[in-house]
Amino acid sequence: MLPETQRQAQRRLRIIAGQVEALQRQIEEDRYCMDVLDLSLSIQKALRSLDTLVLEGHLRTHVLEQMTQGESERAINELLRLYKVQGPAEGSS
């Protein structure tokens, strides 16, 4: 992982960790369900943003390297595995 990507990922993880702690407090305090859901959805969006950051870094470094060094099948298999786990992007048909 490139140092800048790692720095950004760590920053996002600290924010997400704070959000998860807040969510735990909300549940312990039996807060209003919509407040809990709002925060939970925000955390999920933040995690997707982190995934995008890491994936972009992977494409720009490892996948590019694999493609140029004759390991294109490995790169394709990794991306297909990710696609199968994640599924198609929202809104695609």
PyMOL commands that set and color helices and strands:
alter all, ss='L'
color gray80, all
select helices_A, chain A and resi 3-28+33-68+72-86
alter helices_A, ss='H'
color red, helices_A
deselect
rebuild
show_as cartoon
